Amino acid sequence: MPDTHGLRGNDPDSVERPEAGEPGTATYGSDRVAEALRALGIPYVALNPGASFRGLHDSLVNHLGNHDPRMLLCLHEEHAVALAHGWAKVTGRPMAAAVHSNVGLMHATMAIFNAWCDRVPMLVVGATGPVDAAKRRPWIDWIHTARDQGALVRPYVKWDDQPASPDAAVEALLRAHLLATTAPCGPTYINLDAAMQEAETQARPAPDVMRYRAPLPPAPNPESLAEAAHALRGAKRPLILMGRVLRGEAAWAARVRLAERLGAAVLTDLKAAAAFPTAHPLHAAPAAMFPGPGAVSALQQADVVLSLDWIDLAGTLKSAATQAHIIQASVDQLVHNGWSMDHQGLPAVDVSLLCAPEAAVDGLLAALGPGEGTPWHMQAAAAAAPPSDGRLRLPELAEALLAAVEGLDTCLVRSPLSWSGGLWPIAHPMDTLGYDGGGGIGSGPGMMVGAALALRDGGTGRLPVGVLGDGDTLMGITAFWTAARYGIPLLTVVANNRSFFNDEIHQERVAHMRGRNPANKWIGQRIGGPDIDIAAMARAQGCVGIGPVHDRAGLDAALAEAVAVVRAGAPVLVDVRVEPGYAAEMQAALTRETKGG
C-alpha cells in the first residue's frame, strides 16, 4: 500500500536498541527486580524517566538489553499508566508502568484510579529517594522522599509494598502480580527504595513464577447455583445484564447459548467491553452509559434478572423500579472499601453467586440442560435516522467511519460520552473495549496507544479505532508521541464540539432549577477564541494529522485517507467538527433529579 504521507511506523525492533557493553560482574538490587519482571512475562514497562528508579532503568537497558520487558517512553506518567490500562483491556494480562517518586505517582493517580474502577490488572512500579536519610542528596532527594508513599494510592490499588531488600522486592513483585491477576483484577503498587536498587547484592536464580500464579476464580456454591437455575427455569420473562465479562470467544459463545437456552432478553453496557452480539434478536436495546427507554421497559417487564457483574446494578434496577427476582454473579465485593464509592449502590439480590460471570454461565448451562427457550422480548426495529441538515453530528460521523472501515476487522477502543450503542454494531468480543472505568478525562489517547500496541503485537489484524472528545484528546494528546516513536498504528477520530459539553448540560440544569438564564451555560465551557488546531498538535507528536473537517464530503475523504495511513503502519488523527449533543438517554440521565428512598 502506498505511504501517501511519507510516514511509516518505526520498526519496533530498531528503536532504542542498546549498544553491547562489557558483561557486568556485579549484581545490583535493581538487576534482581528486572529479572523478576522478565520471569513474570511482563512485556513492557511504560515510563516517564526519573532519578528515583535510575537503578532499575539501567538494569532494564544494560542488564536485560531493553527487551522482555522493553521500555516504552511516555511524556507523562498518566499516559504511561493509561497505556498499560489499554494493553490490559485487550489482553487481560498486566504490563508494568514505572512512575518517579512521589511527584510521578501524583501525576499518575487519575490513571491508576481508572484502572482500579475498570478492574484491569496492572503492575505500577514506583520508587522513593533513599529511605536512609544519610544517603540522600541535598534538596532533591529530600523532597522526593515520602514516609508512606503508597498512601497516595492505597485506597484504589489492590495491594502496595515498599520492600527493603532485593529478596523482599522479588517477593513483593510476585505477590503484586498474583493479586493484580486474581479476580477481581486491579492495579498493584511496589515502591522501590533508590538505595536498595543501587546496592550490590548476590545473584540468585529467577523465581519459579508458575508456583505464584493467580488461582482460578471460585466456582459458584452448588446450592445457590441450583436456586438460580430453578428461578430461571421457571421464569416467563428472563433478562440477562451482560456486564464485566471475559473477551474470549469461548466465553462469548457460552453467553449466547445461555441467552438462547432461556429465551432471555439481553442488555449490554457502553461502560463495559463487548459482551453480546448487538444484531442478535435477543439483544433488547442499544447499549448506553445509562439505561435508555428500551432498556428500562425490558427491565420493568422482566420477572427474573441475571446480572453478570453488571456495573451499578443497584442504580440500574432503581431506574426501572423493577420488582423482578434478582440473581447476581460477581466477585466484585471482594475489593470494596470505605474510601471509594466505585462499588455503587447496594443492590437487593435474591440469589448471590460469589463467582466470576463465566463460572456462573457454565454452571447454569450445565444445570439447565439442553433446550431452547421461547423469546419473550425481541429487538425493536431501529428508528429511522432524521434527515441530515448538512451539519455533522455523532450519527453522521459514525456512519462515515463504518463506511470507511467496511470489510476490515476493527476494534473500537474508545468512544465519547456522547456516543450511543446503536451507532456501532458488535459481533465479536474484541469489537469494542468500553470506557475508562473512572469517568475522568484525559485517559483516551494513552488507552488508545496501549490497546493498539496489544492488537499489533497479538497479530489480531484488527484496525484500532477510537472516537475521542476534544477535551479528552487535548488533555492527553502527547500520548500519541509514544505511538509515533514505536510504530504503533491507530486511527483516532476527534468528535470536536469545541466545548466541555457535559458541563454545559449541568449548567443548563442548574440555571433551570434556580430560575436563571440557561443561555449562559457555555461560559467557562467553550473551547474556542482562539480555536485549537488539534490536527497540527497530532503532527507535532509525529503522527499524521488531518483536518479540521467540517462536512460529510470532507469527512468521507479524510477517513479514506486515514485508513490508508493506518494500514501502512502509522498513527493518524482526524479532527472532525461536530455539533454538540448527547444521545437522548444520556441527556436524560445527566439532568435527572436524584430522589432518596
C-alpha positions in Angstrom: 0.0 0.0 0.0 1.5 3.4 -0.9 2.7 5.5 2.0 1.0 8.7 0.9 2.4 10.9 3.7 6.0 9.6 3.5 5.5 8.4 7.1 5.6 4.8 8.2 5.6 3.5 11.7 9.1 3.0 13.1 10.5 -0.5 13.1 9.8 -1.5 16.7 12.9 -3.7 16.8 15.2 -0.9 15.8 14.0 1.7 18.3 16.1 2.2 21.4 18.3 -0.8 20.9 21.2 -0.6 23.4 24.8 -0.9 22.3 26.7 -4.0 23.5 28.9 -3.4 26.5 31.2 -5.4 28.7 29.4 -8.1 30.6 28.9 -6.9 34.2 30.4 -8.9 37.1 28.4 -7.3 39.9 24.7 -7.8 40.5 22.7 -5.0 41.9 19.3 -4.9 43.6 17.6 -3.4 40.6 19.0 -6.3 38.4 17.1 -8.7 40.6 13.9 -6.6 40.1 14.4 -6.5 36.4 14.9 -10.3 36.3 11.8 -10.8 38.3 9.8 -8.7 35.8 11.1 -10.8 32.9 10.3 -14.1 34.8 6.7 -12.8 35.3 6.4 -12.4 31.5 5.9 -8.6 31.7 6.4 -7.5 28.0 6.7 -3.7 28.5 7.4 -1.1 31.1 5.8 2.2 30.1 7.5 5.0 31.9 8.4 8.7 32.2 12.0 8.6 33.4 13.0 9.6 36.9 16.1 9.5 39.1 14.4 7.6 41.8 14.4 4.4 39.6 17.6 5.1 37.7 19.0 1.8 39.0 16.0 -0.1 37.6 16.3 1.9 34.3 19.9 0.9 34.0 19.1 -2.8 34.7 16.4 -2.9 32.1 18.8 -1.4 29.5 22.2 -2.7 30.3 21.4 -5.9 32.2 18.4 -7.2 30.2 19.2 -5.4 26.9 15.9 -3.5 26.8 13.7 -6.5 25.9 11.4 -8.7 27.9 10.5 -6.2 29.3 11.0 -3.4 26.9 10.8 0.2 27.9 8.2 2.5 26.3 9.0 6.1 26.8 6.0 8.3 27.6 5.8 12.1 28.0 3.7 12.0 31.2 3.1 9.4 33.9 -0.6 9.5 33.4 0.0 8.4 29.8 2.3 5.5 31.0 -0.4 4.1 33.2 -3.2 4.7 30.7 -1.1 2.8 28.1 -0.8 -0.2 30.5 -4.6 0.1 31.0 -5.3 -0.1 27.3 -3.0 -3.1 26.9 -4.8 -5.0 29.7 -8.2 -4.3 28.2 -7.2 -6.1 25.1 -5.0 -8.9 26.5 -6.5 -9.4 30.0 -2.9 -9.5 31.2 -0.8 -6.9 33.1 2.1 -4.9 31.9 4.1 -2.5 34.0 4.2 1.2 34.4 7.1 2.9 36.2 6.5 6.3 37.9 9.1 8.5 39.5 9.0 9.0 43.2 6.1 10.9 44.9 5.8 13.5 42.2 5.4 11.0 39.4 2.9 9.0 41.4 0.9 12.1 42.0 0.8 12.6 38.2 -0.3 9.0 37.7 -3.1 8.8 40.3 -6.0 9.5 38.0 -4.9 6.8 35.6 -4.4 4.3 38.4 -7.9 5.2 39.7 -9.3 4.5 36.2 -7.6 1.0 36.2 -9.0 0.3 39.7 -12.6 1.2 38.7 -12.2 -0.8 35.4 -10.9 -3.9 37.3 -7.9 -4.4 35.0 -4.6 -6.0 36.1 -1.5 -3.8 36.2 1.8 -3.5 38.0 2.8 0.0 38.9 6.4 0.2 39.9 7.5 3.3 41.8 10.5 4.4 43.7 11.4 6.8 46.5 14.6 8.7 47.4 16.9 6.8 49.8 15.0 5.7 52.9 18.2 6.1 54.8 18.4 9.9 55.4 22.2 9.8 55.5 22.3 8.7 51.8 20.1 11.5 50.5 21.5 14.2 48.2 20.7 17.7 49.3 17.3 19.2 48.4 16.1 16.9 45.6 16.2 13.6 47.4 14.5 15.1 50.4 11.5 16.5 48.6 11.2 13.3 46.5 11.2 11.0 49.6 7.9 10.3 51.4 7.4 8.3 54.6 4.4 6.4 53.3 4.3 7.0 49.6 1.9 4.1 49.0 -0.7 6.1 51.0 -1.3 8.3 47.9 -2.9 5.4 46.1 -3.7 2.8 48.7 -7.5 3.3 48.5 -7.5 2.4 44.8 -4.9 -0.4 44.4 -5.4 -4.0 45.5 -2.1 -4.0 47.4 1.1 -2.0 47.9 4.5 -2.6 49.4 7.9 -0.9 50.0 10.4 -3.7 50.1 13.7 -3.0 51.9 15.9 -5.6 50.2 16.3 -7.3 46.8 14.9 -10.6 48.1 11.9 -8.7 49.6 11.5 -6.8 46.3 11.3 -10.0 44.3 8.7 -11.5 46.7 6.8 -8.2 46.5 6.6 -8.4 42.7 5.4 -12.0 42.8 2.7 -11.1 45.3 1.8 -7.9 43.3 1.4 -9.9 40.1 -0.6 -12.6 41.8 -3.0 -10.1 43.4 -3.3 -8.0 40.2 -4.4 -11.0 38.2 -6.7 -12.6 40.8 -10.3 -11.8 40.2 -11.5 -9.1 40.6 -8.3 -7.8 38.9 -6.8 -4.4 39.6 -3.6 -2.4 39.8 -0.9 -3.0 42.5 1.9 -0.7 43.5 5.5 -1.5 44.5 7.7 1.3 45.8 11.5 0.6 45.4 14.0 2.3 47.7 16.6 4.0 45.5 19.4 2.9 47.7 18.2 -0.7 47.6 18.2 -0.6 43.8 21.8 0.6 43.6 23.3 -1.6 46.3 25.4 -4.6 45.2 23.9 -8.0 46.0 24.3 -11.7 45.3 22.9 -13.1 42.1 20.1 -15.6 42.6 18.1 -17.8 40.2 15.0 -16.4 38.8 11.9 -17.4 40.8 9.7 -20.2 39.5 6.7 -18.0 38.7 4.4 -20.9 38.0 4.3 -21.5 41.7 2.9 -18.0 42.3 0.1 -18.0 39.7 -3.3 -16.4 40.4 -5.8 -19.0 41.5 -8.8 -19.8 39.2 -11.9 -17.9 40.2 -14.1 -19.8 42.6 -17.0 -22.0 41.4 -20.5 -21.0 42.4 -21.9 -22.5 45.5 -23.9 -25.6 44.4 -27.0 -24.7 46.4 -27.0 -21.1 45.2 -26.5 -22.3 41.6 -29.4 -24.7 41.9 -31.6 -22.0 43.3 -30.6 -19.6 40.4 -31.3 -22.3 37.8 -34.7 -23.1 39.4 -35.7 -19.4 39.2 -34.5 -19.1 35.6 -36.2 -22.3 34.6 -39.5 -21.0 35.9 -39.1 -17.5 34.5 -41.6 -16.3 31.9 -39.7 -13.1 31.1 -36.0 -13.7 32.0 -33.4 -10.9 31.3 -29.6 -11.0 31.4 -27.5 -8.0 32.2 -24.1 -8.6 30.5 -21.6 -6.5 32.4 -17.8 -7.0 33.0 -17.1 -10.4 31.3 -14.2 -12.1 29.7 -13.5 -11.3 26.0 -12.5 -14.8 24.9 -14.5 -16.3 22.0 -15.5 -19.4 24.1 -16.9 -17.3 26.9 -18.8 -15.2 24.2 -20.3 -18.3 22.7 -21.4 -19.6 26.1 -23.2 -16.3 26.9 -25.1 -16.5 23.6 -26.0 -20.2 24.3 -27.3 -19.3 27.8 -29.5 -16.4 26.4 -30.9 -18.7 23.7 -31.4 -21.5 26.2 -33.6 -19.2 28.3 -35.1 -17.1 25.6 -33.8 -14.2 27.7 -33.7 -10.6 26.7 -30.2 -9.2 26.9 -28.9 -5.8 27.8 -25.3 -4.6 27.4 -23.4 -1.6 28.7 -21.3 1.0 26.9 -19.1 1.3 30.0 -18.0 -2.4 29.6 -16.4 -4.2 26.7 -18.3 -6.1 24.0 -20.3 -8.9 25.7 -23.1 -10.0 23.3 -23.8 -9.5 19.6 -26.0 -6.5 19.0 -27.6 -7.9 15.9 -28.9 -10.9 17.8 -32.7 -10.7 18.1 -32.5 -11.2 21.9 -30.4 -8.0 22.3 -33.2 -5.9 23.7 -32.0 -2.3 23.4 -28.9 -0.3 22.3 -26.1 -0.2 24.9 -25.8 3.1 26.8 -23.9 4.7 29.7 -27.3 4.9 31.4 -30.4 2.7 30.7 -32.5 4.2 27.9 -36.3 3.8 27.4 -35.9 0.4 25.7 -33.8 -1.0 28.4 -36.0 0.4 31.2 -39.1 -1.1 29.5 -37.4 -4.5 29.3 -36.3 -4.4 32.9 -39.8 -3.4 34.0 -41.3 -6.4 32.2 -38.8 -8.9 33.4 -39.7 -11.4 36.1 -36.1 -12.8 36.7 -32.9 -10.8 36.1 -29.5 -12.4 35.9 -26.7 -9.9 36.4 -23.3 -10.9 35.1 -21.1 -8.5 37.1 -23.2 -5.5 35.8 -21.7 -2.1 36.6 -24.1 -0.3 39.1 -26.7 -3.0 39.4 -28.5 -1.1 42.2 -28.7 2.1 40.1 -30.0 0.2 37.0 -32.7 -1.6 39.0 -33.7 1.7 40.6 -34.1 3.4 37.3 -36.7 0.9 36.2 -38.3 0.3 39.6 -38.3 -3.4 38.8 -39.9 -6.0 41.1 -38.0 -8.9 39.4 -36.3 -11.7 41.2 -32.6 -10.8 41.1 -29.6 -13.1 40.6 -26.1 -11.6 40.8 -22.9 -13.4 39.7 -19.9 -11.3 40.8 -16.8 -11.3 43.0 -16.6 -7.6 42.9 -17.5 -7.2 46.6 -14.1 -8.7 47.5 -12.4 -5.4 46.7 -14.9 -2.9 48.0 -13.5 -0.4 50.6 -14.7 2.6 52.5 -12.7 5.3 50.7 -14.1 5.0 47.1 -17.7 4.7 46.2 -16.9 3.0 42.9 -18.8 0.0 44.3 -22.0 1.9 43.6 -25.3 1.4 45.5 -26.1 -1.8 47.4 -28.4 -3.9 45.2 -31.2 -6.0 46.7 -30.3 -9.5 45.5 -32.3 -12.8 45.9 -29.5 -15.2 44.9 -25.9 -14.2 45.1 -23.3 -16.3 43.2 -19.9 -15.4 44.5 -18.1 -16.3 41.3 -16.9 -14.9 38.1 -19.6 -14.5 35.4 -18.0 -17.2 33.3 -18.3 -19.7 36.0 -21.9 -18.8 36.5 -22.7 -19.1 32.8 -21.1 -22.5 32.6 -22.7 -23.7 35.8 -26.2 -22.5 34.7 -25.8 -24.1 31.2 -25.0 -27.5 32.9 -27.8 -27.2 35.4 -30.4 -26.2 32.8 -29.5 -28.9 30.3 -30.2 -28.8 26.6 -33.1 -27.0 25.0 -34.1 -23.6 23.7 -36.4 -21.1 25.4 -39.1 -19.1 23.8 -38.1 -15.4 23.3 -40.4 -13.0 25.0 -38.8 -9.7 24.1 -37.4 -9.3 20.6 -35.2 -6.5 19.5 -37.2 -3.5 18.4 -36.6 -2.1 14.9 -34.1 0.8 14.8 -35.8 4.2 14.4 -35.2 5.9 11.1 -32.5 8.5 11.3 -33.7 12.1 10.8 -32.8 13.7 7.5 -29.4 15.4 7.6 -29.4 19.2 7.5 -25.7 19.2 6.4 -24.2 19.6 9.8 -22.1 16.9 11.2 -23.3 15.1 14.4 -22.2 11.9 16.0 -24.6 9.7 14.0 -23.2 11.1 10.7 -19.6 10.6 12.0 -20.3 7.0 13.0 -21.9 6.3 9.6 -19.0 7.7 7.7 -16.5 5.8 9.9 -18.3 2.5 9.4 -18.3 3.0 5.7 -14.5 3.8 5.8 -13.6 0.6 7.6 -16.1 -1.7 5.7 -14.7 -5.1 5.2 -12.0 -4.6 7.8 -11.8 -6.2 11.3 -11.7 -3.3 13.7 -11.7 -2.7 17.4 -13.5 0.4 18.7 -11.1 1.1 21.6 -12.9 4.1 22.9 -16.0 6.3 22.3 -17.0 9.6 23.9 -19.8 10.2 26.4 -22.0 11.5 23.5 -21.8 8.1 21.8 -24.8 5.8 21.5 -24.6 2.0 21.4 -26.7 1.8 18.3 -24.0 3.6 16.3 -21.6 0.7 16.2 -22.5 -3.0 15.6 -20.9 -5.6 17.8 -20.4 -9.2 16.5 -17.2 -10.2 18.3 -15.8 -9.9 21.8 -13.0 -7.7 20.5 -15.2 -5.3 18.6 -15.4 -2.7 21.5 -13.4 -2.2 24.7 -15.8 0.0 26.7 -14.9 3.1 28.7 -12.1 4.0 31.1 -13.6 3.0 34.5 -13.2 6.2 36.5 -15.1 8.5 34.3 -12.5 11.3 34.3 -11.0 12.9 31.3 -7.6 12.7 29.5 -7.2 8.9 29.5 -8.4 8.3 26.0 -5.2 8.9 24.0 -3.0 6.8 26.3 -5.5 3.9 26.4 -5.7 4.1 22.6 -2.0 3.6 22.3 -1.8 0.7 24.8 -4.7 -1.1 23.1 -3.3 -0.5 19.6 0.0 -1.9 20.8 -1.6 -5.1 22.2 -3.7 -5.5 19.0 -0.5 -5.2 16.9 1.6 -7.5 19.0 -1.2 -10.1 19.2 -1.4 -10.4 15.4 -5.1 -9.8 15.5 -5.2 -8.0 12.2 -7.7 -5.6 13.8 -7.5 -2.0 13.0 -7.6 0.1 16.2 -10.2 2.9 16.0 -11.1 5.4 18.6 -13.6 8.3 18.7 -12.5 10.8 21.4 -13.9 14.1 22.6 -11.8 17.2 22.1 -11.4 17.7 25.9 -10.2 14.2 26.4 -7.8 14.5 23.4 -6.3 17.8 24.5 -5.5 16.6 28.0 -3.7 13.5 26.7 -2.5 14.3 23.2 1.2 13.9 23.9 0.5 10.2 24.5 0.4 9.9 20.7 4.1 10.7 20.5 4.7 7.2 22.0 2.6 5.7 19.2 4.7 7.5 16.6 8.0 6.6 18.2 7.3 2.9 18.5 5.4 2.5 15.2 2.0 1.7 16.7 -0.7 2.2 14.0 -4.0 3.6 15.2 -6.9 5.7 13.9 -8.2 8.4 16.2 -11.2 10.4 15.2 -11.8 13.5 17.4 -15.5 14.4 17.7 -14.7 18.1 18.3 -17.6 20.1 19.6 -15.3 22.8 20.9 -16.7 22.5 24.4 -16.7 20.7 27.7 -20.2 19.9 26.7 -21.0 17.6 29.5 -20.8 20.5 31.9 -22.8 22.8 29.6 -25.7 20.4 30.3 -25.1 20.5 34.0 -25.0 24.4 34.0 -28.2 24.4 32.0 -29.9 22.2 34.5 -28.8 24.4 37.5 -30.0 27.5 35.7 -33.4 26.0 35.2 -33.6 24.8 38.8 -32.8 28.3 40.0 -34.9 30.2 37.5 -31.9 31.8 35.8 -30.9 32.2 32.2 -29.8 28.9 30.7 -28.4 30.7 27.6 -25.2 31.4 29.7 -24.4 27.7 30.0 -21.5 28.0 27.5 -19.5 30.5 29.6 -16.4 28.8 31.1 -17.1 25.7 28.9 -16.4 26.5 25.2 -13.0 25.7 23.8 -12.6 28.5 21.2 -11.3 32.0 20.7 -8.7 31.0 19.8 -9.6 27.8 18.0 -7.2 24.9 18.7 -5.7 23.1 15.7 -5.8 19.5 17.1 -4.6 18.0 13.8 -1.5 20.2 14.0 -0.9 19.1 17.6 -1.0 15.5 16.3 1.5 16.3 13.6 3.7 17.8 16.3 3.8 14.4 18.0 5.0 12.7 14.8 1.5 11.4 13.7 -0.4 12.2 10.6 -2.9 14.9 11.4 -5.9 15.5 9.1 -8.5 18.3 9.4 -10.3 20.1 10.6 -13.2 18.5 8.7 -16.5 20.4 8.5 -18.8 18.5 6.2 -19.7 14.9 5.1 -17.9 15.0 1.8 -14.7 16.2 3.6 -15.2 13.6 6.2 -15.5 10.7 3.8 -12.3 11.8 2.0 -10.4 12.3 5.3 -11.4 8.9 6.7 -10.5 7.1 3.5 -7.1 8.8 3.6 -6.7 8.0 7.3 -7.5 4.3 6.9 -4.8 4.0 4.2 -2.3 5.6 6.5 -3.1 3.3 9.4 -2.9 0.2 7.2 0.5 1.4 6.1 1.6 1.3 9.7 1.4 4.8 11.1 -0.8 6.6 13.7 -3.3 9.2 12.4 -5.7 11.6 13.9 -8.7 13.2 12.1 -10.2 16.4 13.7 -13.9 16.4 12.9 -16.0 19.4 13.9 -19.3 18.1 15.2 -22.4 19.8 16.6 -22.8 19.5 20.4 -25.3 17.0 21.6 -25.9 13.8 23.5 -28.0 10.7 22.9 -31.4 11.1 24.5 -30.8 8.6 27.3 -27.5 10.3 28.2 -29.1 13.8 28.2 -32.0 12.5 30.4 -29.6 10.8 32.9 -27.5 13.9 33.3 -30.4 16.1 34.0 -32.5 13.6 36.1 -33.3 14.8 39.6 -32.0 12.5 42.3 -34.5 11.5 44.9 -34.0 9.5 48.0 -35.8 6.3 49.0 
